[in-house]
């Protein structure tokens, strides 16, 4: 069997060529150019064209996300993997930082004492952290808690990126998010994950 041919391409050209392939294979879409920049990076991060079908944007999602970044607000994530993947250098240029409280001892204690998951406790502990964007790719409980706090009027991030992956409450939590009146980005169904949340944030950082 003949081995596949490997392209000879420089490191700086790999992303551009990947984007070209995505655009070529995907063809025309109904996304705005800014929305497409987010979708394209999510496809690039996962190799999965299904996100072109499942991703949903509130009408003010891009505007709200860019405003939050440019205002120097922070990005709250649900897991340390997401914190590692976000382009901190780009975010810090605007004055913001990435916040993840999932592993802090105070979060562990709050979760135990309050009979809740650490993801829920971490969201509660971030209320005073000048959060502009919440980006959740792992824990549906974190997304549900975020929406609960927002519905109660005690949490007001500019944008919620809710793309948790999985089989228990993942699709359901995203369906609820897609019906909210405040700015959101989500991907309906079971697919999602931390790489998708990170890709969405990084796309917004580059647009900003």
C-alpha positions, 0 to 999 in steps of 0.5 A: 500500500502506498503511503500518503504524501506529506505536504512540505509546509512551513510552521507559519503556513500550517494554520493558514493552509488549514483554514484554506482547506476548511473554507474550501471543503465547507463552502458558503455558510450563513454565518457572519464573517466574525461568527465564521472566524469562531466556527472555523477555529473550532473546526480547526481545533477538533477536525470536526465539520459538524460544528458548522451545523451545530454552533449557535450565536446570539445576535449580539454574541460577537459584539459582547465578546469583543466589548468584554475583551477590549474593556480588560475584563477577565475570562472565567473557565471551568477547568485548568486545561482551558486556562492553559489553552487560552492565549494569555498574551493576547488577553493580557494586552487588553488588561484581562486574565484567565481565571479558573478556581476549580482546584483551589482549596476554598472551592473544594471546601465550598463544594463539600459544605454546600453539597454541590460539584466543584464546578458549581462552587467555582462559578459561585466563587468568581462573582466578584472577579470582573468576569467578561466572558465565561467559557465552559467546555467540560462541565454542564453543572458549571454552565447550569450554575452560571445561568442560575446565577445570571437569572438571579441577577447576581452575575452578569458576564458579557458573554457565555460560551457554553459548549460542554461535552458529554452524555449527562445534561450536556445537550440539555444545558446547551439547549437551555442556553440557546433560549436565553436573551443574553449573549451566548455562543453554544454548540447544540448536541453532545459534541463540544469540549474544552478545545471548542471553548478555548478555540472560541475564546482565542478566535474572539481574541484575534478578532479584538 
